[in-house]
Amino acid sequence: MIKNLSFKNFYSFADETVIDFGLGKKPTPSGYDIEIEGERYNKAIAVVGANGSGKTQFLKPLAFLRWFACDSFLGSAPDQAIPFFPHQLKGYESSFFELEFMLKGVDYRYQLELTTEAVVSEALYEKTSSQFSYLFKREKTAKGYSFKQKGFPFSKVQAEKLRSNASLLAAAHSYDVAEAQPFIEFFNRIESNIVSSGRRHFQQGAVIDVAEKFQQAPALLEKMSDAMSQFDLGLNSVEIRKLVGHDDTGKEEQIFVPFGMHSTSDGQRFELPFFEESSGTQSAFVLLGPILNTLQKGGIAVIDELDNDLHPHLVPHLLEWFEFDHSNPHQAQLIFTCHTPEVLNLLQKHQVYLVEKRDQNSEAWRLDDMTGLRADDNLYAKYMAGALGATPEL
């Protein structure tokens, strides 16, 4: 479970910005609460704001940290730039991230400072009593890196020679350091439709990738098929078939293609490959990949434009999956952006962030940080009237 994330100098956010899932004791209990040892945390957070305000960039740190912690060692070349951008006016400064999370009942803190060329420092801390003690600390020096560890037995020689564009967590995992495995599993449970360039759209490659993952998980495949038919998309069910396709070089390869099963009221039946279905159907299919996987395994779904190509009535339905224990048995979390202001009628003020860009710098705030905003205020009406900010200036 993620408790909070702070980041600085990342895309359009120049200053320190915090995504806080903690509630404190004041907010009225809701179905979107996680309670652990007397503390409460959000299951769902909506991010609202005008076009170009920085909503996608607000979610990118989580997607980036997942890639960096899990895949940067084997997934990038030794001389490759680290795939992110600092704020355009602060490219000469490093970027910083601090993630606090709970794993198997223990609190951890992961810190990372880096530029697009090199890691400046990387550290993982474990909470013991009331203090955090480091498991490992890695810092850049004139000759490479210094490395200290307590209970994280990665070779000091390897750590100090580790290339500058890779995570020590990812490297330790590739060298079969058992102590790295739980953290890799944690970061891998950050499911997202965001890549470095922004939201991953429902083009053919995305549909095929998601279809293959569903095919490998029969339980998820069944839930996806049921959900697609419940969404009233004219589908009775969805089947995934293994077909022969061709890669970019013309070489034959096996691909997984979803087919929509349709029927009419008089019993006639037909099927369509998903590439002939509507954009909304394709978008819903791709969206269900990270959402259903998160609900089944736990973790957090980081979804940009949850309402894109979907009917507004479907958004409450998706949120309900995270609300109830029978559909969310592992207390999975969800953070999402949307352009549907009606979401303000579904969530409370501590479950909504607004994002606004001022003087080319994005800023974000949670609604319960606003002075004078009451718990029983009509958030939708106030937002539509412009009283909360984060609306287009027309």
TACOR-V893693 format. One record per helix or strand. SS is the DSSP state (H for helix, E for strand). FROM is the first residue (numbers start at 1). TO is the last residue. If there is no record, write none. Layout:
SS FROM TO
SS FROM TO
This chain:
E 2 8
E 10 10
E 13 13
E 17 20
E 22 22
E 33 36
E 39 42
E 44 49
H 55 71
E 95 103
E 106 114
E 119 128
E 131 141
E 144 149
H 156 161
H 168 174
H 178 188
E 190 192
E 194 195
E 198 199
H 204 215
H 218 230
E 237 246
E 252 263
E 269 273
H 274 276
H 279 297
E 300 303
H 312 323
E 333 338
H 341 345
H 349 351
E 352 358
E 361 366
H 367 369
H 379 384
